[in-house]
């Protein structure tokens, strides 16, 4: 799809301001990739708990994992994730490694215990917790680490501003890149391009996974596009950090997150770091439109629809966005709903 000049009839260029609506999110740009020989379950050793017992994980591997920076997969403001050497089916997630390092001398590793938490009703992998490792400390406050099912891929898009800002001052936290930083804009553009190039089957599989998770009582956290992982090796979207909450899948929210539309105004705005070119903006719009087209086509094929009577602030933000307005050549919300109705998804 080749996007030409952005002078739509009756549509003026957006007056974009850098005043992102602040919504809680997680900033970790985690990458989950195969890095160790794969652990494979069998009839005698089919769970992490059994593998941990067989390999003396708590006494031997666990202390080494969290004391060695080489095991860190990714870190956000509050948490870090770690590889588990010798086991490629799971990862470890705990407090930010800086916090762990500051308190290591208080850890009593001899008290480490594993509590199984796996939801047996969940039949797919959404990066869910299968257990907790609890370690007593000299402070009297135990430290907890989660064992999660591993997902492959790179985190998608850019989180909301509050994920990297101080809740009181509103300023970017120390050590974080500015929200308008070129590196963030580059990651946003690359994420859109990767998602746009995913085959239609990847979008259909995503819908299937969302429906399966919903049956087990899990909902996608649409406020954080980072909860999608782009698995280019297997041409699919993988899910992580889903909320334990009953309800039907809200496909408006999913599309909001899948387009990472919250970052579009920042991407196209001027900043002290400069601005992206008109060609780059056109490419981002092109990729966003392709994502919308593929996702809505997959919705039609899977007989799922948007719920016009249950829209959220975020989906309405998506409806007002420039890419969606470009598709229908209008900012009129009714025309956008007509577009969805013509596609048979509303």
Buried (B, 14 or more C-beta within 10 A) or exposed (E): EEBEEBEBEEBEEBEBEEEBEEBEBBBBBBBBEEEEEEBEEEEEBEBBBEBBEEBEBBEEBBBEBBBEEEBBBBBBBEBBBBBBBEBBBBBBBBBBBEBBEEBBEBBEBEEBEBEEEBBEEBEBBBBBBBBBBBBBBEEEEBBEBBBBBBBBBBBBBBBBBBBBBEEEEEEBEEEBEEBBBEEBBEBBBBBBBBBBBBEEEBBBBBBEBBBBBBBBBBBBBBBBBBBBBBBEEEEBBBBBBBEEEEEEBBBBBBBBBBBBBBBBBBBBBEBEEEBBEEEBBBBBBBBBBBBBBBBBBBBBEBEBBBBEEEBBEBBEBBBBBBBBBBBBEBBEBEEBBBBBEEBEBB
